[in-house]
Amino acid sequence: MNPAVYDAGALVAADRNERTMWAEHRVRLEAGIVPLVPAPVVALVSRSGRQAQLRRFLLGCDIVAFDEEDAHAAGRLLGRSKTSDVVDAAVVVLAIAHASEIVTDDRDDIARLLVAARSSLPVVDA
């Protein structure tokens, strides 16, 4: 199994207690793969302290800060792709930096960013 970066769709699926997402997450963890989640993705899906499933899911992930260098890289990618979703760009920038597959429910937008980045990283449906 490949290293993975989770987009918002993966976290939403986990928060909804979707068994398939939890099973895939468990397989990654058992294989020694700690999924990465850009901090902006957490900000996008975190709505209350009552999201126990989300918080439990994130315990098995590495939340990665989004710093100035990442912000510039994401901005350049948005410019090249002529898109505007900063969170999607943060996911792609992180995935490229770690040669990871992207787990998302937003395949079309992620694919457009990957094309702009000239990257052929795998995209997995959340």
C-alpha positions in Angstrom: 0.0 0.0 0.0 1.2 3.5 -0.9 1.7 6.4 1.5 -1.5 8.5 1.5 -2.6 12.1 1.9 -6.2 12.4 3.0 -8.5 15.2 1.6 -11.6 16.4 3.2 -13.7 13.6 1.7 -11.8 11.0 3.6 -12.3 12.8 6.9 -16.0 13.3 6.3 -16.4 9.7 5.5 -14.6 8.7 8.7 -16.7 11.2 10.7 -19.9 9.6 9.2 -18.5 6.3 10.4 -18.3 4.8 6.8 -16.9 1.3 7.3 -15.0 1.3 4.0 -13.0 4.4 5.0 -12.3 3.0 8.4 -11.2 -0.4 7.0 -8.8 1.2 4.5 -7.4 3.4 7.2 -6.9 0.4 9.5 -5.1 -1.4 6.6 -2.7 1.5 6.2 -2.0 1.7 9.9 -1.3 -2.0 10.1 1.1 -1.7 7.2 3.0 1.0 9.1 1.7 3.8 6.9 0.6 6.9 8.8 -1.6 9.0 6.5 -0.9 12.7 6.2 -3.5 15.4 6.5 -2.8 19.0 5.7 -3.9 21.3 8.6 -6.3 23.2 6.2 -8.2 20.0 5.6 -8.8 19.6 9.3 -10.0 23.2 9.5 -12.4 22.5 6.6 -14.1 19.6 8.3 -13.9 20.3 12.0 -17.1 21.8 13.1 -17.5 21.0 16.8 -15.9 19.2 19.7 -18.6 16.6 19.3 -17.1 15.0 16.2 -15.7 12.0 18.2 -15.3 9.8 15.1 -13.3 12.5 13.3 -11.0 13.0 16.3 -10.5 9.3 16.8 -9.7 8.9 13.1 -7.2 11.8 13.2 -5.3 10.1 16.1 -4.0 7.7 13.4 -2.9 10.5 11.1 0.0 13.0 11.0 -1.5 16.5 10.7 0.9 18.6 8.7 1.3 22.3 9.2 0.7 24.6 6.2 3.5 27.1 6.3 4.6 30.0 4.1 6.5 27.9 1.7 3.5 25.6 1.3 1.3 28.6 0.8 3.4 29.9 -2.0 3.6 26.5 -3.7 -0.2 26.1 -3.4 -0.7 29.6 -4.8 1.5 28.9 -7.8 -0.4 25.6 -8.4 -3.7 27.4 -8.3 -2.4 29.9 -10.8 -1.2 27.2 -13.2 -4.5 25.3 -12.9 -6.7 28.3 -13.0 -8.6 27.0 -9.9 -9.2 28.6 -6.5 -9.6 25.8 -3.9 -6.7 26.4 -1.5 -7.4 23.2 0.5 -7.3 21.0 -2.6 -4.0 22.7 -3.6 -2.6 22.1 -0.1 -3.5 18.4 -0.5 -1.7 18.2 -3.8 1.4 20.1 -2.7 1.7 17.7 0.3 1.1 14.6 -1.7 3.8 15.6 -4.3 6.3 16.4 -1.5 5.8 12.9 -0.1 5.1 11.0 -3.3 1.8 9.8 -1.9 -1.6 8.8 -3.3 -4.5 11.1 -2.6 -7.6 9.8 -0.9 -10.5 12.2 -1.9 -14.1 12.5 -3.0 -13.1 15.4 -5.2 -11.4 13.4 -8.0 -12.0 15.9 -10.8 -10.6 19.0 -9.0 -7.6 17.0 -7.6 -6.9 15.6 -11.1 -6.9 19.1 -12.6 -4.3 20.3 -10.0 -2.2 17.2 -10.6 -2.2 17.9 -14.4 -1.1 21.5 -13.7 1.7 20.2 -11.4 2.7 17.6 -14.1 2.2 14.9 -11.6 0.7 11.4 -12.1 0.2 10.5 -8.4 -2.6 8.0 -7.9 -6.0 9.3 -6.7 -8.2 7.0 -4.6 -11.9 7.5 -4.0 -12.8 8.2 -0.4 
